[in-house]
Amino acid sequence: MGHGHGHGVRANSASGRLVGRLWAAFGLAAAIMVLEVAVGLATGSLALISDAAHMLTDVVGVGLALAAIVVAGRAQARAKSGRTFGLYRAEVLAALANAVLLFGVAGYVIAEAVGRFRDLPEVAGLPVLLAATGGLVANVVSFLLLRDGASESLNVRGAYLEVIADLVGSVGVLISALITLTTGWRWADPIIGVAIGVWVLPRTWSLARRALRILFQHAPERVNVDDMAARLGAVPGVAEVHDLHVWTLTSGMEVASAHLTVTDRADQGEVLGAAQELLRDEYGLEHATLQVEHRDAATKCRQLSW
């Protein structure tokens, strides 16, 4: 009992640290976004406006991450009987919303840049350089704040990817401003703006794909379901495996369920224990719901329509 309590305290402490880091990243992103929007509009810099738009996705993304974690935590604490899985999927929905937002911003920047190629405006390099430097510093700090949490949560990973995109974007804006200051070449600003928009698209697709796989309840990519069925079927006493399902509830929470038909002489308790141990040790599935049944029950399962 004491061990379990200690684990819960450590988990709560880790969650609290993550929330604190998210709040810090949120504040930084909001402040730099306001600065870049103001300077971008004043100077007409598409590269800086593009970076500010991506910074907006940081603000929204980190805000969604915070909201999802808070909502999921409260739902778990309240243990509502009608929410048997809590609100863990809120994190996945937030990650998908981040991806959609990023697609929209990238499309806007590319369309705006194409229009500017026809009539290149003059952009003041020094204000853009100073604003981009501030953005770069803020993104480096946010990157360090969210790096650890990105490996634990798909939702936090969404915000983390946006910070990385903004980090690259800030470097691009710095390069654009330096070229403008030293050479006066007007093509630098729209070209960098397009590059920022295009660079983030593959990463955005990857995030959206992972979120959709979870929402559609696909098996985790690392799990070969056919192999799992064969391994369960090889457990001593198991005659057949059916109704095997493996899915992801949210980041780091993978679950499985299956029916195991056993032979007449099999000890159901031993079969259950061996199957659970197999799923835990070989597939990392700590939460598996297994129904051990005789052949007559298996016949009834086959009569179901789905």
N, C-alpha and C positions, 0 to 999 in steps of 0.2 A: 504493500500500500504506500509506504514511504517513498519507494523508488518511483512509483507512478506520479506522486505529487511533485517530486523534484523535477521530473521530466516536464510536467505541465507548467511549472514555474519558469523553467528555461525556455520553453516554447513561447510563453507569454512575453518573456523578456526580449526574445529575438524578434517577435512580432512588433513589440513596442519600438525597438531600435529601427526596424524597417519603416514603420510609420513616421518616425521622426526624420529619417533621411528623405522620405518622400515629401514631407512638408518643406524641408530645406530646398530640395530640388524644385518644388512647385514655386516657392517664393523667388528663387533665382531666375527661373524661366520667365515668370510674369514680369519681373523688373526689366530684364533684357529685351523682352518682346516689345514692351512699351517704348524703350529707347530706340530700338531698331525701326519700329514703325514710324516714329517721329522723324528720325534722321533720313530714313528711306523716302518718305513722302517729301521732305524738304529738299533733298538732293536729286530725287527722281531715279535713284539707284534700284534697278530691277533685282540685282544680285542681293542687295540688302533687304528689299521687300520679300524676296524669296526666302531668305534666311529667317526673317521675322515671321513669315507664314509657317515655316517649319517649327519655329519657336512656339507658335500658337498651338501646334499639335503637341508639343511638350507640355504646355500648360494644361490642355484638355486631357492628354494622355495620363499625366501624373495625377491630375484631379480624379480621373476615372479610376485609376489604380487605388487611390486613397479611399474613394467611395466604395469600391468593390470590397476592399479588405475590411472596412468598418462594417458594411452591411452584412458580409458573410460572418464576421465575428459576432455580431449581435444576434444573428439568426441562430448561430451555433449555441450561444449562451442561453438563449431563450428556449431552445429545444422544442419548437412548435411541433405538435404532433402531425400537422398536415404538411410539414416540410421535412420529410424523412432524410433528405440529402442536404438540408440547409439551403443556403443561397450561394454555394460555391461556384455555380455556373456564372454568377455575376462577373467574376474575373474574366471568364472566356468571352462573354458578351462585350466587356469593356475593351479587350484586346482586338476583337473584330471591329468595333467602332473606331478604334485608333487606326486600323488598317484602311478602312473606308475613307477616313478623314485625310490620311496621307495620300491616297490615290487622287482625291479631289484637289488637294493643294498642288501636287506635281502636275496635274493636267492644266490647272490655271496658270502656273508659272510658264509652262512650255507654250501655251497659247499666247500669253502676253509677250513672250520673247519673240515669237514669230512676227507679231505685229510691229515690234520695235525695230526689227531688222530693216524694215522699209524706211524708217525715219529715226536714225540714231540720235538720241538726246545727249546733251553734254552733262556729265555727272561730276560733281565736286568730289575729288578723291580723298582729301584729308578727313572730313567728317565721317565718311564711310569707313575709312581705315580705323579711326578711333572707336566707332560703334562696333565694328567687327572684332576688334581686339577685346572689347568688353564681353561680347558674345562668346568668343573663344575661351576666355577665362571661366565664364559661368558654365559653359558646356563641359570643360575639363573637371570642374568641381562636381557637377551633376553626374558625370560619368563615374567618378570615383564613389559617389554616394550610392549609386544604384547597381554597381557592378556585381556585388555579392547577391543581392536580392533577385537579379535577373536569372540566376541559375535555379531559383526555387519557385518562381511564379511566372506563368506565361503572361499574365497581365503586366507585371513589373517589367518583364522582358520587352513588352511592347513599348513601354515608356523609355526603356533603356536603348532600344533600337532607334527611337526618335532622337534621343540625345546624341547617339553616334552620328546619325544623319546630320544633325545640326552642327556637330563638331567638324565634320568634313565640310559642311556648308560655310561655316565661319572661316575656315582656312581658305576656301574658294573665294569668299568675299575679300579677304585680306590680299590675296593674289591679284584680284581684279582692281582693288583700290591702289595697290602699288604700281600696277601697269598703267593705270589712269594717271597717277601722279607723275610717273617718270617719263611716259611716252605720249600721253594724251590720246591713246588709241581707244576710240569709242566702242569698238566691237567687244572689248573685254567684258564689260558689265553684262550685256544680254547673253553672251556665250556662257559665262560662269553661271548665270541664272538658270539656263537650260540644263547645264551639267549637274547642278544641284538637284533639279527636279528629276532628271533621268536616273541619277545615282541611287536614289532611295527606292525606286520602283521594285527591283528584284527582292529587296529585303522586306518590303511591304507585302509582296505576294507570298513570301515564305510565312510571314506572321499570319496572314489571312487564311492560308491553307491549313496551318496547324490549328487555328481556332475552329475552322469549319469541320475538320476531322473530329474534333471533340464534340461539337454540337450535333454532328450526324452520328455520333457514337460508333465511329470506326475503331477497330482494334489499334492499339499503339503500333507505330511503324516498326519498333524493335521486336515485336512479338509475331512469330509465325504461328497462326492459329492451327493449321493442319499439324504442325510439329507438336504443338501442345496437346492436341487431341490424341495423337499417337503415343505421347509420353504418358498421358493419363491412362490410356488403354492398356499400357504395359504394367501398370501398378498391379501387384499380386492380388487376385480376387476380383478384378474388374473384367467384366465380359464385354461391355459396350459403353461408349461415351456418346451422349447426344445433348442437344440444347446447350451447347457451349457458347458462351458470350464473353467477350473481353472488351472493355471500353475504359475511357478516361473520364473521370468526373470533373477534375480540374487539374492544374499543374501539380505533379507529384502524387496524385491520388488515382491510381489505376485499380480497377476492380474486375472480378470475374464471377461467373456463375456457370454451373454445369450439372447435368444429371449423370450419375454413374450407376450403371446396371451391374450388379454383382452376381457371382456364382452362388449356388445354393449353400455351399459350405463356407463361404467367406464370412469373416467377422466384420460387420459393418463399421464398428468403431475403429478397427485397425485400418480398414480401407480409407475411411475418412481422414484419419491422421496422416497416413502416408501420402494421400493426394494433396492435402494442405501443405505438407512439408515440401513436396515437389514444386508446387506453385510458388511457394515462398523462396526456396533456395535457388531454383533454376530460372525463375521468371520475375522475381522481385515483387510478387503479388501477395501482399500481407492480408488483403481483404478479399476473400473468396467464399462465396456461398455455394456449397455443394450438397446436392440431394442424392443420397445413396438409396437405391431401390432395387427390388427384385424384378424378375422378368415380366410379371403381370402388370406392374405399374408402368414399365417401359412401353408396353403395348398400348396403354391408354394415352401416353404422351404422343405416340405416333398418330393418333386419331385427331390431334389438334390441327387446326387449319393454319396456324402460324407458330 
